[in-house]
């Protein structure tokens, strides 16, 4: 039973709506036949966002870091904001630069949803899109909770910061920053506070939005690989074996190209995320180890905030590796489907054509960090071991 075109378009809009809303807000959602005026407005939005975060948060945070780098507790407090800000800027810049590279992927996704398909193939696509949607909503909620702790609670005098005389006076901003002007005076303090809140919110959208978009792209490809595997298994049920095999070979090549494009777009982001996670995981381990071993006085609210922030960081890094592992598993499943097919019962010419998929599917396909490290759960476990070793070094140095 084929899916109607109207139903297919509704499915397509449902699948992309969350990611389209996030990236359109940031000005980096690629569109076909975008007018010059609309492109200009999107570019202006990106430029304003980048400048706002850079000058209001990132540079003052780095300036503050130069003044307190000899105090490890203040350094950790600084880096837990500075590194996400830096990552958000890197992600937005890459997505902005790669808009034209991403557009063919979105056109492919639209074609996949709108082309004729069986209800079984539709169900597979809906399942994968629903998983991506759930992960997007979950990551967005975690980011929203973190933002509430950072920008809302300080309004009521509840600071999430590690405050010292070197970094704070009577009035405390959400982020540890140092400005060339006197931020204590009114209305400079109020203006700076509002701008930091806006910048932190935009950074949260950038950080989680790009991760959600990566998840959306990968799970769509996984759905197409699952449908390809099913068609390969059922090759003998097609009336015209030659045309069916030709279609599947072309579809497999198309999906391999899509994976390569995704990897090219996101590989630098993943490398940055890997380094960012390794640094923060080691520092958070040291921080929690110090708090529990020395019994430092930490408010319950700040402790909850630190747990949420560390859990969010851990979840995002784990998500990269889980998504990479799932993609690898689906690629392997296609190879296994061809390998287990009764190719030896076919005519030699047909069997030789079937080898086309086997040869291409035999090459492992990963998402990579900087084209160096495959994003798999094995790599994630090795990263945890390495960061755990640095925690031991930091704790030993403290003693």
N, C-alpha and C positions, 0 to 999 in steps of 0.2 A: 504494500500500500504506500503510494507516494504522498508526500506532504504538500499541501497547497501553498501557492506562492505567497498568499496573504499571511498565512500562519508562519511561514518561513521568515518573512520580514519582521513580524512581531517578535519571533524568537531572536533574531539578529539584534533588534533594538534592546531587548531585555539583556542580552549577553554583554553588550558594550556600554550600557547606560552609566554605570558607576564610574568606570574608567574614563569615559568621555567627559563626564561632569568634572572629575578631578583635573584632568589635563587641560580641558578648555579653560577652567578657572585660572590655571597657571600660564595659559597662552601657548601651550606646546602640543595641542591636539592637531595632528596632520589632517588636512582636508584636500579633496580634489577640487581643482578649479577655484582656488581661494582668490577672492578679489584683492586688489592691491590695498584697498582701504582696510579690509579685514586683516590682511597680513601685517600691515603697519601697526594696527591696534594691538595685535597679539605680540609683536616684537617690542612695542613700547611697554606692554605689561610685563614682559620678561625682564627688560632692562631695568625698569623701576624696581622690580622684586629683587633682582641681583644686587643693585646698588643699595637698596634699603638694608638688606641683610648684611652686606659686606661692611658698610660704613657705620651702621648703628650697632651691630652685634659682633661680627667676626673680628674686625681690626681692633676695637676696644677690648675684646676678650683676649686677643693675642698680646696686646699691650699690657694687660693685667698679668698675663702669664709670665712675661719677662720680669715682672717685679716680685713674683712670689714663687718662682721655680725651685727655690731652695727649701720650701716647705711642702712636703709630699702630700699632706692632707689638703692644702689649698690647691695644689696642682691637680689632684684628682677632681676636686670640686670644679675647677676651671675646665678641665678636659672633657668632663661629662656633658658640657654644653658646647664647647668649641669644636670638638670633633664632629658631632652631628650637624652643626652649622656648616662646617667645611664640606661634609659629605653632601648636604642638601644643595649647596652651590655647585658642586661638581656634577651632581645628577641633573640639575636643571640645565646647566651649560651643555652637557652632552646631549640631552634630549632635544634641546633647542637646535643644536648643530646638526643632529641626525634626523631631523623631521622628514626630510626627503627620502632617507633610507627606510624609515618606518612605514611610510605611506603604502608601498607595495604590499607589506604584510597586512595592513588593514584592509586593502582592496581584496587580497586573497581571502581574508576571513569573511568579508561580506559575500564574496562569490560562493564560498563554501556553505554559508547559511542559506543563500537564495537558490542555489542550483538544485535540480530534482534529486531527491534522496528518499530512501525507504524510511518508514517509521522507526525501524530498529537503528538505523544510522543516526536519525534525529535524536533518539533517546540517549545514544552514546555522547553526542555533542552537548545535549542538555546536561547530562551528568557531569561532564568535565567543566562546563561553564558554571554550574552550580557550585562545584568545589572551589573554583577560582573566586567566585562571588563571596562565598562564606569566609574564605581566607582574607579577602579584601576588607570585608566588614569587621572581622576580628582584629586585624592589624590597625584599622582606622579607629576602632574603639579604644585599643591600647594606647594609641598615640593621643587620642582625645583626653583620656584620663591623665596622661603625663602632662599635657598642656594645662589642664585644670590645676594640677599641683603647682606648676611653674608660674602661671600668669594670674590665677584667680586667688588662691589662698594667701599670697603675700599682701593682697589688698586688705585682708583682715588681720595683718600682723603675724601671720604664720609663715615663716621663711623656710624654704627647702635647702638653703645654702649652708655651707660651713663658713661661718662668719668669724672674722678676726679684725683687730684694729688696723691691720695692714690693708685689708680689702674692703672694709665697710666702716661707715660712721653711723650716725643715728638713723638715717634713712637708707633703706636697702632696696636695690633694684632686683628684678627676677634673675638676671644673669650677672656673673662676676665680670665687671668691665671697668676700664679706666679711660676717662675722657679728658680732653685737653681743656675743657671748660668746667666751671664749678657746677656740677649737677645737683648740688644740695639746695641751691636757691630755687624758689618758685618764680616763674612757671617752668624752668628748665627741667626740674625733676619730673613734673607731671608729663611733660612732652616726651621726655626720654623714656619714661615708664610705658606710655602708650605705644611709642614706636617699637620698643623692645617686645611688647606683647604681640603687636602685628607681625613683626619679623619672626618671632618664635612660632606663631601660628602658621605663617606661610612656609616656614622651614619644615614644620610637621607635615603639611600637605605635600610638599616636595618629596620628603623622605619616604613616606608611606605610599604616596601616589605612584611613584616610579616602580617601587617594589610590587605593588598590586598590578601594574601594567605588565611587568615581566611575567608574573604568575598567570595573568590572563592569556598572554601570547603562548606561553609554554603549554598550558593545559588545552588550549585550542589545538595546537599541533599534536598533542597526545591523543586527543579525540580522533583526529584524522588518521593517525598511525593505527589506532585501534580498529577503525573502519577498514583501513587498508589490509590489516592482518586478517580480518574476517573475509574480505573479498578474495584474498590469496588462498585461504583455506577452502573457499567454495568455488575455486576456478573451474572445476570440472562441471559445475552446474550451469555455466554460461553456454549459450548456443554457439557463439563464435569465440573459441578459445583464443585465437590470435589477437582479435581486437580487445578482448578483456585483459589479456596479459599486457598488451601495448599500453592500454589505459592505466593499468596499475603501475607499470614501470615509470611512465611519465609522472604519475601522482607521487610516487616515491621520490623521484628526482626533485620535484617541486618542494616536497617537505624537507628534504635535505638542504636545499637552498635556503628555505625559511629558517631552519635551525642555525645555519651559518650566519644569516643576517642578524638574528637575535643575539648570537654570540658576539658578533662584531660591534653591535650597538652597546651591549651591556658589559662587555668584558672589563673595561676600565673601572666601571662602577663596582663590579664584583671584587676587583682587586683592592680598591679603596675600602670596601666594606670588610674585606678579610683583614686588612691591616688595622682598621678602626676597631673591629671586634677583638682582635688579639690584644691590643693595647688596653681597651676598657675592661676586658674580662680579667686581665692580670691585675689591674688597679682595683677593680671591684672586689676581687678575691682578697687582695691585701687589706682593703678597707673593712670588709666584714670580719676578716681574721683579726684585725686590730681591735675592732669594736668588741668582739666576743672575748678575746684573750685579756685585754686590758680593762674591760668594763667601762669604756668611754660613755659619758652621758650624752645620749642621743634621744631626741624626742620621738615619740611613737609615730607622729606624722611624717617626720623626715625618714625614719626607718622604713615606713610603708612606701614612701616615695622612692627610696633607693632600691627596694625590692622590685617595685613596678618598673623602674627604669632599667635595671639590670635584666629583668625578665623580658622586657620589650627588646632590648639589644640582643639577647640570646635567641629569642623567637625569630627575629628577622634573619639572623645569620643561619639559624637552623632551617628556616624556610627556603633560603637560597639553595642549600644543599639537598633538602628533600625534593624540591622541584627539579633540580638537576638529576637526582637519582631516579625520579619517576620518568623523566624524559629518556634517560639511558635505558630503563627497563622496557619502555614501549618500543624503542628502536631495536632492542634485542628480541622482543617478542615477534617483530616482523621477520627477522632472520630465522628464528626458530620455526615460524609458520611455513616459510619457504623450504627450510631444511627437512621438515617432517612431511612435506607434501610428497605424494607418490610420483615423483618426477621420473623414476625409473620405468614406469609403465607407459610413459609418453613416447611419441616418435622422437628421434634424435634431434630433429630441428626444433621442436617445441621445447624439449628439455634444455637445449642450449640457450634458448631465449630466456628460460626461467632462471638461468645462472646470472643474468643481468642484475636481478634483485638481490640474489645471494651475495654477489661480489660487493655490491654497494652497501648492503645491510651488515656485512661482516666487519666493516670499519666502525669502531665505536664513535658515537656522537655524544659530546658533552657540552654543557655550558662550562666556560673556563673563566678563571680570574686572571686577567692580563695575559691570556694565551699560555699560561704557565701551569696553573693548578686546576684540575677538573673539580667541578662543584658536585661532590658526592658525599655520602655520609661517612665514608672512610676518611676523606680529607677533613671533614668536620671533627671526627674523633682525634685525628692527629693534631689538629689545631688546638683542641681542648688540652691534650697532653702537653703540647709546647707551652701554652699559656699557663697551665698549672705549674710547670717548672719555673716560670718567671715569678709566680706567686711565692713559691718557696724561697727564691733568691731575695725577693723584696722583704719577706718576713724575717729572713736570716739577717739581712742588712739592718733592719730596724733594731734587732736585738744587739 
